[in-house]
Amino acid sequence: MTEEEIFAKIAQIIEEHFEISADKVTKELSFQDDLNADSIDAVEFVLELEDTFGSEISDEDAEKIATVGDAVKFIKVHQK
């Protein structure tokens, strides 16, 4: 899966979970600062990433995912 395909899927997940239009999602978008995601939002998002991409994301790795770009990079490196 290409980086663009991963980004498009992540943007779709963000649109569903955070009520923001997918076309407004950028790689610089911060989950905490821009989307006001709390810890429950973050856990739900990580679970959705795991389901969508079939990747296991440890709590330690999840804490490092602060922006959409971070999520894209993680999935690209860890995709099966």
BAKOLDREN-345706 format. One record per residue: residue number from 1; x, z negated, y negated of N, C-alpha, C in turn; residue in one letter. Coordinates in Angstrom, 2 decimals, decimal comma. Example, Ala and Ser with C-alpha at 12.3 -4.5 7.8 and 13.67 -1.06 7.14 Angstrom:
2
- num/n_c1/n_c3/n_c2/ca_c1/ca_c3/ca_c2/c_c1/c_c3/c_c2/residuo
- 1/13,19/-7,80/5,69/12,30/-7,80/4,50/13,20/-7,80/3,30/a
- 2/12,85/-7,08/2,25/13,67/-7,14/1,06/12,90/-7,87/-0,03/s
% end
This chain:
80
- num/n_c1/n_c3/n_c2/ca_c1/ca_c3/ca_c2/c_c1/c_c3/c_c2/residuo
- 1/0,85/0,00/1,18/0,00/0,00/0,00/0,89/0,00/-1,24/m
- 2/0,58/0,84/-2,19/1,40/0,93/-3,40/1,10/-0,22/-4,36/t
- 3/1,99/-0,40/-5,30/1,79/-1,45/-6,31/0,52/-1,20/-7,11/e
- 4/0,22/0,07/-7,40/-1,00/0,40/-8,15/-2,25/0,06/-7,35/e
- 5/-2,23/0,31/-6,03/-3,37/-0,03/-5,18/-3,57/-1,54/-5,09/e
- 6/-2,46/-2,25/-4,98/-2,53/-3,72/-4,95/-3,11/-4,23/-6,27/i
- 7/-2,60/-3,72/-7,38/-3,09/-4,14/-8,70/-4,59/-3,88/-8,84/f
- 8/-5,05/-2,71/-8,40/-6,48/-2,37/-8,51/-7,34/-3,35/-7,71/a
- 9/-6,89/-3,71/-6,51/-7,66/-4,66/-5,70/-7,67/-6,05/-6,34/k
- 10/-6,52/-6,46/-6,86/-6,44/-7,77/-7,51/-7,32/-7,78/-8,76/i
- 11/-7,31/-6,70/-9,53/-8,17/-6,61/-10,72/-9,64/-6,74/-10,34/a
- 12/-10,02/-6,14/-9,21/-11,40/-6,24/-8,74/-11,75/-7,68/-8,35/q
- 13/-10,82/-8,37/-7,70/-11,04/-9,78/-7,33/-11,21/-10,62/-8,60/i
- 14/-10,35/-10,38/-9,59/-10,42/-11,13/-10,85/-11,75/-10,87/-11,54/i
- 15/-12,19/-9,62/-11,53/-13,47/-9,28/-12,15/-14,62/-10,07/-11,52/e
- 16/-14,60/-10,20/-10,20/-15,66/-10,92/-9,49/-15,59/-12,43/-9,73/e
- 17/-14,38/-12,98/-9,77/-14,23/-14,43/-9,86/-14,24/-14,98/-11,28/h
- 18/-13,75/-14,19/-12,24/-13,56/-14,71/-13,59/-14,43/-14,02/-14,64/f
- 19/-15,31/-13,16/-14,20/-16,25/-12,48/-15,10/-15,54/-11,81/-16,27/e
- 20/-14,51/-11,05/-15,94/-13,80/-10,24/-16,93/-13,78/-8,82/-16,37/i
- 21/-13,96/-7,86/-17,23/-13,96/-6,47/-16,79/-12,60/-6,09/-16,22/s
- 22/-12,61/-5,41/-15,08/-11,35/-5,03/-14,42/-10,46/-4,19/-15,33/a
- 23/-11,06/-3,43/-16,24/-10,23/-2,60/-17,12/-9,52/-3,42/-18,20/d
- 24/-9,85/-4,69/-18,33/-9,16/-5,57/-19,28/-8,04/-6,37/-18,61/k
- 25/-7,91/-6,23/-17,29/-6,88/-6,95/-16,55/-5,55/-6,22/-16,71/v
- 26/-4,52/-7,00/-17,09/-3,16/-6,46/-17,20/-2,24/-7,31/-16,33/t
- 27/-1,06/-6,81/-16,07/-0,10/-7,57/-15,26/0,38/-8,82/-16,00/k
- 28/0,26/-8,83/-17,32/0,70/-9,99/-18,11/-0,36/-11,09/-18,20/e
- 29/-1,57/-10,79/-17,74/-2,68/-11,74/-17,83/-2,35/-13,03/-17,07/l
- 30/-2,45/-14,16/-17,75/-2,16/-15,46/-17,15/-3,45/-16,09/-16,65/s
- 31/-3,41/-16,56/-15,41/-4,61/-17,18/-14,84/-5,00/-18,43/-15,61/f
- 32/-4,03/-19,25/-15,94/-4,33/-20,51/-16,62/-4,60/-20,31/-18,11/q
- 33/-3,72/-19,57/-18,80/-3,84/-19,43/-20,25/-4,94/-18,47/-20,68/d
- 34/-5,02/-17,31/-20,02/-5,97/-16,28/-20,44/-7,34/-16,39/-19,77/d
- 35/-7,35/-16,85/-18,52/-8,62/-16,93/-17,78/-9,15/-18,36/-17,67/l
- 36/-8,40/-19,31/-18,21/-8,78/-20,73/-18,15/-9,09/-21,18/-16,73/n
- 37/-8,30/-20,70/-15,77/-8,50/-21,06/-14,36/-8,08/-22,50/-14,13/a
- 38/-8,95/-23,25/-13,47/-8,58/-24,61/-13,07/-8,05/-24,57/-11,64/d
- 39/-7,74/-25,72/-11,08/-7,14/-25,75/-9,75/-8,08/-25,20/-8,68/s
- 40/-9,37/-25,42/-8,82/-10,35/-24,90/-7,85/-10,39/-23,37/-7,94/i
- 41/-10,40/-22,85/-9,16/-10,36/-21,39/-9,35/-9,12/-20,80/-8,70/d
- 42/-7,99/-21,47/-8,88/-6,72/-20,97/-8,34/-6,76/-20,94/-6,81/a
- 43/-7,27/-22,00/-6,20/-7,37/-22,05/-4,74/-8,29/-20,95/-4,22/v
- 44/-9,45/-20,78/-4,86/-10,38/-19,74/-4,44/-9,76/-18,35/-4,58/e
- 45/-9,01/-18,13/-5,65/-8,35/-16,85/-5,87/-7,31/-16,59/-4,78/f
- 46/-6,51/-17,60/-4,47/-5,48/-17,45/-3,43/-6,13/-17,16/-2,08/v
- 47/-7,21/-17,86/-1,76/-7,92/-17,60/-0,50/-8,44/-16,16/-0,45/l
- 48/-8,95/-15,69/-1,57/-9,44/-14,31/-1,64/-8,29/-13,31/-1,45/e
- 49/-7,13/-13,60/-2,05/-5,96/-12,75/-1,84/-5,57/-12,71/-0,37/l
- 50/-5,57/-13,88/0,27/-5,22/-13,95/1,69/-6,19/-13,12/2,53/e
- 51/-7,49/-13,25/2,25/-8,49/-12,48/2,99/-8,36/-10,98/2,75/d
- 52/-8,16/-10,60/1,51/-8,11/-9,19/1,14/-6,86/-8,49/1,69/t
- 53/-5,73/-9,17/1,61/-4,47/-8,53/1,97/-3,90/-8,99/3,32/f
- 54/-4,55/-9,95/3,97/-4,07/-10,41/5,26/-2,73/-11,12/5,20/g
- 55/-2,43/-11,73/4,07/-1,17/-12,44/3,89/-1,42/-13,94/3,86/s
- 56/-0,47/-14,69/4,38/-0,52/-16,14/4,24/0,24/-16,51/2,97/e
- 57/-0,38/-17,35/2,14/0,26/-17,78/0,89/0,36/-19,30/0,93/i
- 58/1,60/-19,79/1,00/1,80/-21,24/1,05/1,44/-21,86/-0,30/s
- 59/1,21/-23,16/-0,29/0,91/-23,86/-1,54/2,07/-23,69/-2,53/d
- 60/3,29/-23,75/-2,00/4,47/-23,61/-2,85/4,50/-22,22/-3,51/e
- 61/4,21/-21,18/-2,73/4,18/-19,83/-3,28/3,02/-19,66/-4,26/d
- 62/1,87/-20,25/-3,94/0,69/-20,13/-4,80/0,97/-20,70/-6,19/a
- 63/1,75/-21,78/-6,25/2,08/-22,39/-7,54/2,93/-21,47/-8,40/e
- 64/3,64/-20,54/-7,79/4,50/-19,61/-8,53/3,73/-18,40/-9,06/k
- 65/2,48/-18,23/-8,63/1,68/-17,10/-9,08/0,94/-17,50/-10,35/i
- 66/1,54/-17,18/-11,49/0,96/-17,57/-12,78/0,27/-16,41/-13,48/a
- 67/0,72/-15,19/-13,18/0,15/-14,01/-13,82/-0,31/-13,00/-12,77/t
- 68/-1,05/-12,02/-13,21/-1,48/-10,95/-12,31/-0,26/-10,23/-11,74/v
- 69/0,75/-10,01/-12,58/1,98/-9,37/-12,12/2,66/-10,16/-11,01/g
- 70/2,64/-11,50/-11,12/3,21/-12,35/-10,07/2,46/-12,14/-8,75/d
- 71/1,14/-12,05/-8,83/0,33/-11,85/-7,63/0,63/-10,49/-7,00/a
- 72/0,74/-9,46/-7,82/1,04/-8,11/-7,32/2,40/-8,11/-6,62/v
- 73/3,41/-8,71/-7,26/4,76/-8,75/-6,66/4,75/-9,48/-5,33/k
- 74/4,05/-10,63/-5,28/4,01/-11,41/-4,05/3,39/-10,59/-2,92/f
- 75/2,24/-9,98/-3,18/1,57/-9,20/-2,15/2,42/-8,02/-1,73/i
- 76/3,06/-7,33/-2,67/3,89/-6,17/-2,34/5,02/-6,57/-1,39/k
- 77/5,66/-7,70/-1,66/6,79/-8,17/-0,84/6,31/-8,66/0,53/v
- 78/5,13/-9,28/0,58/4,68/-9,94/1,81/3,60/-9,17/2,58/h
- 79/3,29/-7,96/2,17/2,23/-7,24/2,88/2,70/-6,86/4,28/q
- 80/1,73/-6,79/5,17/2,04/-6,49/6,58/1,95/-5,01/6,84/k
% end
